[in-house]
Each structure stands twice: as C-alpha cells, then as structure tokens.
Amino acid sequence: MAKLVATIEPTGQCCPSVLGAPLDAEEAAELADGFMALADPVRLRVLSILAAAPDGEVCVCKFVGPLGKSQPTISHHVKILSEAGLVAGDRRGKWVWYSLNRERLAALQAALQPSG
C-alpha cells in the first residue's frame, strides 16, 4: 500500500526557531499551543487523514469510522486543532468540512529547525 506524505514548506512567518535564540514569553506560548494540540494520538490521526485527503478537505462526519470515536469526541479534538490554528473549518449545511492550515504546520516545523 502506497503511503501519502504531506509536504509542508516553511514560510518564514510566525515563530522563531527554538534552537536559534531564547524565545520571549509570547513566542513560547504560541508555539506551546500548537505543540500541545499535536500531543494526542487522535488529533495526529485527524491531521494525517486531512493530509491524505485527495481534495485537501474532509467532512467531519468522515472521521467517525476511521478513528473509531463518537462524533462528540471527534468534534472536541477538531476544536482543539482549530483553536491552535492547525485546521480550518467550512460549514456546509449541517456538516463542517476541515482542511489543514499548512502554513501553521510549517511554522511549527520551522521552529524546531536550527536557525541560520
């Protein structure tokens, strides 16, 4: 089975490298929000499903089967990802379609790269 891999390109925006210089309190808090949202297996699986989506978006209703979680549990996890700026939702009727915020993911990735 072929694996789909999402490519995240750093944009040079947002957060400085954790390894480049000491962070101020605001920078550290912004990074921590993003990394805390990633620190859950269900949320990582949501991101991987979104990254593999052929159209780049997935209806929230489509997470129930693959994740084996109830709709309220999935909504809780997607809300955390959304509040951290990692996903964006688009309401269409009674359902919300989610997509990755690749710029935010790239900023978190870049924050772990040595600067220079």
N, C-alpha and C positions, 0 to 999 in steps of 0.2 A: 504494500500500500504506500503510495507516494505521500510524503509529508508536505504540507503547505507551510511556508515560512514567511512571516510578515517582515518586510523591510522597514525599518524605522530610521529615517535620516535626521540627524541633529540639525536644528535650525539656527543655533547660536542665540536663541532667545531664552528668557526666563532665568534659569537658575545657574549659578556659577558651579564650577567643579568643586566637589567636596575635597578633592585631593589637591586643588590648586592653591587655596588660601583659606584662612579661617572664615567661616560663614558668620554673618550677623544673625540676630535672633529672627528677623522676618524671613530671611532666606532659608534658615534651618526649619522654621515652622512650615513653610510652603513645601519644601522637599519632604518633610516628615509626613504631611498629609497624603502626599502621593504614594510614598512607600508603605504607609500603614494600610492604604486601600489595597495595595498589591499583596499584602501579607495574609492572604486567605486562599485556600485551595479552590473554593467555589468561584471566587472573583477572578482568579487566574484562569480558570476554565472558561468563564464568560469571555474574558479577553481573547483567549485562544480561539473560541468559536467565532467571535467577531472578526478576528484577523483572517480566519479561513473562509469567511463568507464570500462567495463569488461576486455578489453585488455590493459588498462592503457594509451591509447592514443586515440586522436580524430582528424579527418581531419578537418581543419579549415572550410571547406565547410559545415560541420555538425552543426556549431554554429548558422547559419542564422535562421533556423526555430525556435529552442527553445528560442533564445534570441530576435527574432523579430527585428533584426538590420540588416543594409546593410552590405555587405561584406567589404567595406572600413572602416566602423565603427568598425567592429569586428577586422579587421587587426590592426587598431590603438590601440585597447585595448590589444590585444595579444602582440603587440610590446612592450607596457609598461611593461607587465608582464615578457616578455622575458628579457628586459633590466634590470629589477630588479632581475633577476636570479630565478624567480619563476616557469617559464616554459621553456621547451626546444623544439625546432622545428627540424623536419627532413623532408627535401624536397624530395618528390617522384613525379617526373614528374612535372605537373603544380600545385600540391597541397602540402601543408605543414601539416604534422601530428604533433600534440603537445602532450606533456606529462608533468606531474608535476615534479618539482625538489623538491622532498620530503625532501632532506637534508636542502635546503634553508628554506622551510616552518618550519621544525623542529627547525632551528636556531632562527627564528623569535619567534616561540612559546617559546623556552627556554629563550629568552631574557626577557620575561615577568614573568618568574618564579623566586621566591626568590632563591638566591644562598645559598648553604650550604648543 
